[in-house]
Amino acid sequence: QEQLVESGGGLVQPGGSLRLSCTASGFTLDSYEVGWFRQAPGLEREGVSCISSSDGSTYYQDSVKGRFTVSRDDAKNTVYLQMHNLNPSDTSVYFCAAAQVRRVPSVQVMCLWRIYDYLGQGTQVTVSS
């Protein structure tokens, strides 16, 4: 069964850090673009960051640039999102996603157009004092 499973969410104070992990099972990530999306209550799901399988190129939403770093370890079939200097507006359910390379012309398109073949169940990130 193909699936993505996220971990690493939780409650953190403003200014704190968290690292999210997402491991794929049932398929290998090396032929997929992968990314992180988030969705807060009442809002649409939005692309946070996406990373290419071919050259490691990345896309970041403007609000997270300089604070979040996406990375992947295809040997471990895992993608990460390191988050620093978190603020309350980052509070959301974070999902990882994978899109077949042939489906998206770039990771920017994957993130902006929310194109993916697999989506994890999500992990809650709450930033609050």
Disulfide bonds with the S-S distance in Angstrom:
Cys22-Cys96 1.82
Cys50-Cys111 2.14
